[in-house]
Amino acid sequence: MSSKQFRRLCLQDLTSSTYTSPLTALAWKKFWGYPVSHACRNVWYRLLHRKIPHRSLLNRLIPSYFPFDTCSVCATGSDTLEHFLYDCPKKWLVWQTVWDEYFRLLPLTTNQLQKALFHLEFPPPICCPLPVSPAIVVGYTLLAVWRATWQLIFNNQPFAPSIVIQSARRLIRQAYREELFLQGCAHRALPLFSFH
């Protein structure tokens, strides 16, 4: 199938879709102001418009190329948008672990995660392990899950929750250091000198 044919199929799906974003103009303004990378914002933008290429969508658009809609990660559920993002048990483990580190006061539920991902309504963060914006935590966890999923699909690299969690933590730390740099602060503590 050529890219032109694929685009035509996607456009047909767009014209038949009645989905509109749940975000207000103010929420969109906040979204564009989040201190996240282009890669992170791109995935999140696609999610907000429900244009993530999950297996159920691809099976509906191109059944000859995607005869099954089963999740590539857990092979148990239908790979809907929600399953692709967080309903898959291995992905839920990633979300739950990172969520507990940054939003410990509010246990993770599907509803809480949907509010954060689709409506940009975040719980208040706790100060540990890093004092970062909740948008950074949610956005970079989303990016880590996204990258690991595509590593499985394109490179047969297993989706290992512990590795994805480490990737999310690394992305969050990097964003924190970049924020400090932009504020003119050193990203590492200065060494303590003693003259005694």
N, C-alpha and C positions, 0 to 999 in steps of 0.2 A: 504494500500500500504506500502510495506516495504521500509526502507531507501535505500536498494540496488536497488530496482526498480526505486525509485525516482532519484537516482544518474545516473542510466542507461539512463533515459529520459533526464536528464540534459546534459549528455555527448553527446547524439545524437544531441541536440541543439547546442552544442559547435562545433561539427565537421561540421555541416551545416552552421555555422556562418562565415562570412568573415570580421567581425568587427576587427579592430585593433585600438589601443589606439592613440589618437591624440597627445600624449605627446612625446616630444623629450627626448633624454637621459638627457639633462640638466634640463628639467622640472621635470623628475622623480627624479633626484638628489635633486632638491629643495623640491619636495613633501616629500621625506624621511627625510628631515631636518626640516620640520615644527614642532614647539613645541606643538604637539597635542597628546592626549592620544591614546592608542592602540584602544580603542573602536571607537574613532572618525576616526582614520586612516583606520580602517577596513571597515567602512561604505563607506568612500570616495573612497577607493581602489575598492570596489565592483562597485561603481558608475562609476568610470573611465573605468572599463571593461564591463560596462552595464550588470552587473549580480545582480541587485537588484530584489528580487522576488515580482514584482508587479502583480496585478490581470490579466492583459492581457497576461503576460508571463505564469503564472500558468494556466490560462484558455486554452492557446495553448498547454501546455505540458500535463496537466492532466484535461481534460474537465469533466471527471466524478466526480472529487472532487471539481472543480471550474467551475460550469456551466455558470457563468456570469463573465464579466470583469468589472463590475461597481465599482467605487470607494467606499470604505468602509466609508470614511469620509464625502463626500458630496452627494453621491448616485446619482450624475447627469451625470458624465462623465465616459468615458472609462478610466480605470486606467492604462494608459501607463506609461512608465518610467518617462516622464516629468510631467505627472499629479500626479504621486506618490510623486515626489520630490517638485514641486512648482506650477504646473498649477491648482491644486485644489484651489478654492477660499479661503478656510480657511488656507491652507498652504501659499498661496501667501500673505495673511495678516501678517503672522508671518515673512516671508522674508522681506516684505516691511517695517515693523516696525523696525526690527533690522538693516536693511540696512540703513534706514534714520538716525538712531542713530550714525552709524559709518562712513557712506559714504555719508553724507548729500549733498556734492557738486555735486554728480552724481545721478540723479534720477534712481530708479530701473526700468529696462526693462527686458523682457525675455532674450534678447540678452546679456545684462550685466551679468545677473545671470548665463547664460550658459557659458559665457567666464570664470567666476570665478570658477564654479563647474567643468567644463569639460576641460578647458585649463589652469587653474591656473593663469589667468590674472585678477588681482584685481585692483580696483580703489584706488587712494591714500586715506588713512584714515584721518579723522579729529582727533583732540586731545581729543575730548569729546566722551563718558564719560570716557573711559580708553585708554591710548596709547598702544594698542596691535597690533600685526601683523594682516593684513587683512585675512591671512589664518586661524587664530584663530577664527575670527568672522564668516567666512563662514563655516569652519569645524564644529564648535560647534553649529551653527544654524542648519546645516544639521543633526547633531547628535540628537538635541532636537526634530526636526521634525520626524526623524526616530523612536526614542523611543516612542513618543506620538502616532504615527501611530500603532506601534505594541502593545502598551497598549490598544488601542481600539480593535484591532483584537483579542488579547488573553485574555484580562481582562474586556472587555466591558466598559472601562474607556473612556468617551467621549473626543473627540479631541476638546479641548477648546483653541482657539488661545491665549487668555490672559495668560493661564497657560503655554503654550509652549513657549511664549515669555519670561516669567519669568524664565523658565528652561534654555533657551538659554543664557539669561543674567547671570544667576548663573554660568553656565559652563564657560562663557567667563571671569567672575570675578575670578573664581577659577584658570583658566589658567594664568591669569595675576599675581595672587599672587604666583603661582608656579614659574613663570618666575622671579619675584623679588627675591624669595627665592634662586633660582639657581644662581642669580647674587650676592647673599650675602647682599641683601637689606632687611630691615624690611618690612613686608607686611602691617603694620599699622603705621600710623604716631605716633611718640613718643609724649607723653603728654607734654604740655607746662607748665613749673613750673615758678612761680613768687614768689619772696621773699619779696614782698612789702606788 
